[in-house]
Amino acid sequence: MKNKLEYVWPIVGLAAVVFSIYLLSKELKGVEVGQVWQAILDRGPVMILCAFFSTLLAYAALAWYDRIALMHVGRKLSWPVVSIVSFVAYALGHNIGVSVLSSGLVRYRAYSRMGLNAAEVAVVTAFCAFTFAYGAVFLGGIVLVGEPALLSRLFSFPVSIAFMLGVGMLVLVLLYQAGSILHFKPLKVGKMLIAYPKPGIAFRQLFAAPIEIIGAAGIIYFALPDSLNPGFFVVLGMFLASFCAGLISNAPGGAGVFEAVFFLVMLPAGANPSDPAVIQSKAEILAALLMFRLFYLLIPLALSCIVVLYTERNNFGGLLGSILGNKNRPMESVAPAPVKLDPVRQDPPQHS
């Protein structure tokens, strides 16, 4: 049964991609490549530079995820080391899909060389995933309280219920902070105990994920033309819904799923798909989403591949030698690439 279940999520992700591409093909009917390219050029260097700095903000906050998680397990590594590991883990994880698993493998490869054991790496990976979810709930609650009508673009939700849902999400955020400050008993899930982190760590989580999500949403905000831009607050809500849908689908980079949900939320219901103004709007929205993929996914992916090739160059050399028949240097004798790192300082685990 376990082996069969391993195929479920990849199949679900593939089905989500196929269905989303089908929806996109309908939405983008009549949109020409030239229109999309022109929409990108029309944004100008200033807006492109703002999108670039938004990307830097997002990835800096992602590095903070790892820093906070390492504090939680009582480990401390230098900021440059954590930043590089986090960057590679998220750049590969976002593009490969099944982000928790793929980024966890990257972290294990890197952090195990620095003295962390498998259990610690697993906690770090899970803690980073929770930090994002926590921040998404926090920002989602703020968006629903401030713009409860936004949810009606996706579901037939009364505004009052959407508002109460937002309030409930914010209450959950406050309860988590209270549990950390007041030392609530650990939550028991089956045989596993989940302890609240130290107040200082929980407080950092309150800001880390929102900063990352705000930075990522900022890329689309600056990429959208003024005529279509509904304001940052609304763009933030649209991004949250689209990005979370892409993550849940487990599709690589949320391919198709992210775009389909964003178009669904962005375009007014009942718009005439053959109207030239609507077609132009779709081209400009697609241009903004392509810029997001370029800055947040594709460029980091290319840079992370360079980092991996550099740090694993000796192992790749041994592998190539074995493939070419160089029996004088078996893979077992290949030493890992030397990495200059600050010594690991192990602090007492910060559990309540």
MIVEX-368896 format. One record per residue (C-alpha): x, z, y; residue in three letters. Coordinates in steps of 0.5 Angstrom, whole numbers, plus 2048, in hexadecimal, padded with zeros to 3 digits. Last residue first. Layout:
REM residues N
+-----+-----+-----+-----+
:  px :  pz :  py :   r :
+-----+-----+-----+-----+
:   X :   Z :   Y : ALA :
...
+-----+-----+-----+-----+
REM end
This chain:
REM residues 352
+-----+-----+-----+-----+
:  px :  pz :  py :   r :
+-----+-----+-----+-----+
: 814 : 833 : 832 : SER :
: 819 : 82E : 830 : HIS :
: 81F : 82C : 833 : GLN :
: 824 : 82C : 82D : PRO :
: 82A : 830 : 82F : PRO :
: 82F : 82B : 833 : ASP :
: 834 : 826 : 82F : GLN :
: 839 : 823 : 833 : ARG :
: 83B : 81C : 831 : VAL :
: 841 : 819 : 834 : PRO :
: 841 : 814 : 839 : ASP :
: 842 : 80D : 836 : LEU :
: 847 : 808 : 835 : LYS :
: 844 : 803 : 82F : VAL :
: 849 : 800 : 82A : PRO :
: 846 : 7FB : 826 : ALA :
: 844 : 7FD : 81F : PRO :
: 84A : 7FC : 81A : ALA :
: 84A : 7F7 : 815 : VAL :
: 84C : 7F9 : 80E : SER :
: 845 : 7F9 : 80B : GLU :
: 844 : 7F2 : 80D : MET :
: 84A : 7EF : 809 : PRO :
: 850 : 7EC : 80C : ARG :
: 855 : 7E9 : 807 : ASN :
: 84F : 7E5 : 805 : LYS :
: 84E : 7E1 : 80A : ASN :
: 849 : 7DC : 807 : GLY :
: 846 : 7D9 : 80D : LEU :
: 840 : 7DE : 80C : ILE :
: 844 : 7E4 : 80C : SER :
: 848 : 7E2 : 812 : GLY :
: 841 : 7E1 : 816 : LEU :
: 83F : 7E8 : 814 : LEU :
: 846 : 7EB : 816 : GLY :
: 845 : 7E8 : 81C : GLY :
: 83E : 7EA : 81D : PHE :
: 840 : 7F1 : 81C : ASN :
: 846 : 7F1 : 821 : ASN :
: 842 : 7EE : 826 : ARG :
: 83C : 7F3 : 825 : GLU :
: 83D : 7F6 : 82C : THR :
: 83E : 7EF : 830 : TYR :
: 838 : 7EC : 82C : LEU :
: 833 : 7F2 : 82D : VAL :
: 835 : 7F2 : 835 : VAL :
: 834 : 7EA : 835 : ILE :
: 82D : 7EB : 831 : CYS :
: 82B : 7F0 : 836 : SER :
: 82D : 7EB : 83C : LEU :
: 828 : 7E6 : 839 : ALA :
: 823 : 7EA : 837 : LEU :
: 823 : 7ED : 83E : PRO :
: 822 : 7E6 : 841 : ILE :
: 81C : 7E5 : 83D : LEU :
: 818 : 7EB : 83D : LEU :
: 817 : 7EE : 844 : TYR :
: 81A : 7E9 : 849 : PHE :
: 818 : 7E3 : 845 : LEU :
: 811 : 7E6 : 842 : ARG :
: 80F : 7E8 : 849 : PHE :
: 811 : 7E1 : 84C : MET :
: 80D : 7DE : 847 : LEU :
: 807 : 7E3 : 848 : LEU :
: 807 : 7E1 : 850 : ALA :
: 807 : 7DA : 84E : ALA :
: 801 : 7DA : 84A : LEU :
: 7FE : 7DE : 84F : ILE :
: 800 : 7D8 : 854 : GLU :
: 7FD : 7D3 : 84F : ALA :
: 7F7 : 7D6 : 84E : LYS :
: 7F5 : 7D6 : 855 : SER :
: 7F7 : 7CF : 856 : GLN :
: 7F2 : 7CE : 850 : ILE :
: 7ED : 7D2 : 853 : VAL :
: 7EE : 7CE : 85A : ALA :
: 7ED : 7C8 : 856 : PRO :
: 7E6 : 7CA : 853 : ASP :
: 7E6 : 7C8 : 84C : SER :
: 7E6 : 7CF : 849 : PRO :
: 7E0 : 7D1 : 84D : ASN :
: 7E1 : 7D8 : 84E : ALA :
: 7DB : 7DC : 84B : GLY :
: 7DF : 7E3 : 84B : ALA :
: 7E5 : 7E3 : 850 : PRO :
: 7EC : 7E2 : 84E : LEU :
: 7F1 : 7E8 : 84D : MET :
: 7EE : 7EC : 848 : VAL :
: 7ED : 7E7 : 843 : LEU :
: 7F3 : 7E3 : 845 : PHE :
: 7F7 : 7EA : 844 : PHE :
: 7F4 : 7EB : 83D : VAL :
: 7F6 : 7E4 : 83B : ALA :
: 7FD : 7E4 : 83E : GLU :
: 7FF : 7EB : 83A : PHE :
: 7FC : 7E8 : 834 : VAL :
: 800 : 7E2 : 834 : GLY :
: 806 : 7E4 : 832 : ALA :
: 806 : 7EC : 832 : GLY :
: 80E : 7EC : 833 : GLY :
: 80E : 7EA : 82B : PRO :
: 807 : 7EC : 829 : ALA :
: 806 : 7F3 : 827 : ASN :
: 7FF : 7F3 : 829 : SER :
: 7FF : 7FA : 82C : ILE :
: 804 : 7F8 : 831 : LEU :
: 801 : 7F2 : 833 : GLY :
: 7FB : 7F6 : 835 : ALA :
: 7FF : 7FB : 838 : CYS :
: 802 : 7F6 : 83D : PHE :
: 7FB : 7F2 : 83F : SER :
: 7F7 : 7F9 : 840 : ALA :
: 7FD : 7FC : 844 : LEU :
: 7FF : 7F5 : 848 : PHE :
: 7F7 : 7F5 : 84A : MET :
: 7F7 : 7FC : 84C : GLY :
: 7FE : 7FB : 850 : LEU :
: 7FB : 7F5 : 853 : VAL :
: 7F5 : 7F8 : 856 : VAL :
: 7FA : 7FE : 859 : PHE :
: 7FF : 7F8 : 85C : PHE :
: 7FA : 7F4 : 860 : GLY :
: 7F5 : 7EF : 85E : PRO :
: 7FA : 7E9 : 85E : ASN :
: 7F7 : 7E3 : 85D : LEU :
: 7F8 : 7E0 : 864 : SER :
: 7FE : 7E4 : 865 : ASP :
: 802 : 7E0 : 860 : PRO :
: 803 : 7E4 : 859 : LEU :
: 80B : 7E5 : 858 : ALA :
: 80B : 7EB : 85C : PHE :
: 806 : 7EF : 858 : TYR :
: 808 : 7EC : 851 : ILE :
: 80F : 7EF : 852 : ILE :
: 80C : 7F5 : 855 : GLY :
: 808 : 7F7 : 84E : ALA :
: 80F : 7F8 : 84B : ALA :
: 811 : 7FC : 850 : GLY :
: 80B : 800 : 850 : ILE :
: 80B : 801 : 849 : ILE :
: 812 : 804 : 849 : GLU :
: 811 : 808 : 84F : ILE :
: 80A : 80B : 84B : PRO :
: 80E : 80C : 845 : ALA :
: 814 : 810 : 848 : ALA :
: 80F : 815 : 84D : PHE :
: 80B : 819 : 848 : LEU :
: 811 : 819 : 843 : GLN :
: 815 : 81C : 848 : ARG :
: 810 : 822 : 848 : PHE :
: 810 : 823 : 840 : ALA :
: 817 : 823 : 840 : ILE :
: 818 : 829 : 845 : GLY :
: 812 : 82C : 842 : PRO :
: 816 : 82C : 83B : LYS :
: 812 : 828 : 836 : PRO :
: 80C : 82A : 832 : TYR :
: 80D : 82A : 82B : ALA :
: 80A : 825 : 826 : ILE :
: 80A : 828 : 81F : LEU :
: 809 : 824 : 819 : MET :
: 806 : 825 : 812 : LYS :
: 7FF : 822 : 814 : GLY :
: 7FF : 822 : 81C : VAL :
: 800 : 829 : 81F : LYS :
: 801 : 829 : 826 : LEU :
: 806 : 82F : 828 : PRO :
: 803 : 835 : 82B : LYS :
: 803 : 835 : 833 : PHE :
: 809 : 837 : 837 : HIS :
: 805 : 838 : 83E : LEU :
: 80A : 833 : 841 : ILE :
: 80A : 82E : 83C : SER :
: 802 : 82E : 83A : GLY :
: 801 : 82E : 841 : ALA :
: 804 : 827 : 842 : GLN :
: 801 : 825 : 83C : TYR :
: 7FA : 827 : 83F : LEU :
: 7FB : 824 : 845 : LEU :
: 7FC : 81D : 842 : VAL :
: 7F6 : 81E : 83E : LEU :
: 7F2 : 820 : 844 : VAL :
: 7F5 : 819 : 847 : LEU :
: 7F2 : 816 : 842 : MET :
: 7EB : 819 : 842 : GLY :
: 7EB : 817 : 849 : VAL :
: 7EC : 810 : 848 : GLY :
: 7E6 : 810 : 843 : LEU :
: 7E2 : 814 : 848 : MET :
: 7E3 : 80E : 84C : PHE :
: 7E2 : 809 : 847 : ALA :
: 7DB : 80C : 845 : ILE :
: 7D9 : 80C : 84C : SER :
: 7DB : 805 : 84D : VAL :
: 7D7 : 803 : 847 : PRO :
: 7DB : 7FF : 842 : PHE :
: 7D9 : 7F8 : 83F : SER :
: 7E0 : 7F7 : 83D : PHE :
: 7E6 : 7F3 : 840 : LEU :
: 7E4 : 7F2 : 847 : ARG :
: 7E0 : 7F8 : 847 : SER :
: 7E7 : 7FC : 847 : LEU :
: 7E8 : 7FA : 84E : LEU :
: 7E2 : 7FD : 851 : ALA :
: 7E5 : 804 : 850 : PRO :
: 7EA : 803 : 855 : GLU :
: 7ED : 809 : 858 : GLY :
: 7EB : 80E : 852 : VAL :
: 7ED : 808 : 84D : LEU :
: 7F3 : 807 : 850 : VAL :
: 7F6 : 80E : 850 : ILE :
: 7F3 : 80F : 849 : GLY :
: 7F7 : 809 : 847 : GLY :
: 7FD : 80B : 84B : LEU :
: 7FD : 812 : 847 : PHE :
: 7FB : 80E : 840 : VAL :
: 801 : 809 : 841 : ALA :
: 806 : 80F : 843 : GLY :
: 804 : 813 : 83C : TYR :
: 805 : 80C : 838 : ALA :
: 80B : 80B : 83B : PHE :
: 80E : 812 : 83A : THR :
: 80B : 811 : 833 : PHE :
: 80F : 80B : 831 : ALA :
: 815 : 80F : 834 : CYS :
: 814 : 815 : 830 : PHE :
: 813 : 811 : 829 : ALA :
: 81A : 80D : 82A : THR :
: 81D : 814 : 82C : VAL :
: 81A : 818 : 826 : VAL :
: 81C : 812 : 822 : ALA :
: 823 : 812 : 824 : VAL :
: 824 : 81A : 823 : GLU :
: 821 : 819 : 81C : ALA :
: 826 : 813 : 81B : ALA :
: 82C : 817 : 81D : ASN :
: 830 : 817 : 824 : LEU :
: 837 : 817 : 824 : GLY :
: 839 : 812 : 829 : MET :
: 839 : 80C : 824 : ARG :
: 832 : 80E : 822 : SER :
: 830 : 80D : 829 : TYR :
: 831 : 805 : 829 : ALA :
: 82F : 803 : 822 : ARG :
: 829 : 808 : 822 : TYR :
: 827 : 806 : 829 : ARG :
: 827 : 7FF : 827 : VAL :
: 823 : 800 : 821 : LEU :
: 81E : 804 : 825 : GLY :
: 81D : 7FF : 82A : SER :
: 81A : 7FA : 824 : SER :
: 816 : 800 : 821 : LEU :
: 813 : 802 : 828 : VAL :
: 812 : 7FB : 82A : SER :
: 80E : 7F8 : 825 : VAL :
: 810 : 7F1 : 828 : GLY :
: 816 : 7EE : 829 : ILE :
: 816 : 7EC : 830 : ASN :
: 815 : 7F3 : 833 : HIS :
: 819 : 7F7 : 82E : GLY :
: 81F : 7F2 : 82F : LEU :
: 81F : 7F4 : 837 : ALA :
: 81D : 7FB : 835 : TYR :
: 822 : 7FD : 831 : ALA :
: 828 : 7F9 : 835 : VAL :
: 826 : 7FC : 83B : PHE :
: 825 : 803 : 838 : SER :
: 82C : 803 : 835 : VAL :
: 82F : 800 : 83B : ILE :
: 82C : 805 : 840 : SER :
: 82E : 80B : 83B : VAL :
: 835 : 809 : 83B : VAL :
: 835 : 808 : 842 : PRO :
: 831 : 80F : 843 : TRP :
: 836 : 813 : 83F : SER :
: 834 : 816 : 839 : LEU :
: 830 : 81D : 838 : LYS :
: 82D : 820 : 832 : ARG :
: 828 : 825 : 831 : GLY :
: 823 : 822 : 82D : VAL :
: 81E : 822 : 834 : HIS :
: 824 : 820 : 838 : MET :
: 825 : 81A : 834 : LEU :
: 81E : 818 : 835 : ALA :
: 81F : 819 : 83D : ILE :
: 825 : 814 : 83D : ARG :
: 821 : 80F : 839 : ASP :
: 81B : 80F : 83D : TYR :
: 820 : 80F : 843 : TRP :
: 823 : 808 : 841 : ALA :
: 81C : 806 : 841 : LEU :
: 81B : 808 : 848 : ALA :
: 821 : 804 : 84A : ALA :
: 81E : 7FE : 846 : TYR :
: 818 : 7FE : 84A : ALA :
: 81C : 7FF : 851 : LEU :
: 820 : 7F9 : 84F : LEU :
: 81A : 7F5 : 84E : THR :
: 817 : 7F7 : 855 : SER :
: 81E : 7F5 : 858 : PHE :
: 81D : 7EE : 855 : PHE :
: 816 : 7ED : 857 : ALA :
: 818 : 7EF : 85E : CYS :
: 81D : 7E9 : 85E : LEU :
: 818 : 7E4 : 85B : ILE :
: 814 : 7E6 : 861 : MET :
: 819 : 7E5 : 866 : VAL :
: 81C : 7DF : 863 : PRO :
: 815 : 7DB : 864 : GLY :
: 80F : 7DC : 860 : ARG :
: 80D : 7D4 : 861 : ASP :
: 813 : 7D3 : 85B : LEU :
: 80F : 7D6 : 856 : ILE :
: 808 : 7D3 : 858 : ALA :
: 80C : 7CC : 858 : GLN :
: 80E : 7CD : 851 : TRP :
: 807 : 7CF : 84F : VAL :
: 804 : 7C9 : 852 : GLN :
: 809 : 7C4 : 84F : GLY :
: 807 : 7C7 : 848 : VAL :
: 800 : 7C5 : 849 : GLU :
: 7FA : 7C9 : 848 : VAL :
: 7F4 : 7C5 : 846 : GLY :
: 7F2 : 7CA : 840 : LYS :
: 7F6 : 7D1 : 842 : LEU :
: 7F0 : 7D5 : 840 : GLU :
: 7EE : 7D1 : 839 : LYS :
: 7F5 : 7D1 : 837 : SER :
: 7F6 : 7D8 : 839 : LEU :
: 7F0 : 7DA : 834 : LEU :
: 7F3 : 7D7 : 82E : TYR :
: 7FA : 7DA : 830 : ILE :
: 7F7 : 7E1 : 830 : SER :
: 7F4 : 7DF : 829 : PHE :
: 7FA : 7DD : 826 : VAL :
: 7FE : 7E3 : 829 : VAL :
: 7F9 : 7E8 : 827 : ALA :
: 7F9 : 7E5 : 820 : ALA :
: 801 : 7E5 : 820 : LEU :
: 800 : 7ED : 822 : GLY :
: 7FB : 7EE : 81D : VAL :
: 7FF : 7EB : 817 : ILE :
: 806 : 7EF : 81A : PRO :
: 802 : 7F5 : 81A : TRP :
: 7FF : 7F4 : 813 : VAL :
: 805 : 7F2 : 80F : TYR :
: 808 : 7F9 : 80E : GLU :
: 801 : 7FB : 80C : LEU :
: 802 : 7F7 : 805 : LYS :
: 809 : 7FB : 804 : ASN :
: 806 : 802 : 805 : LYS :
: 800 : 800 : 800 : MET :
+-----+-----+-----+-----+
REM end
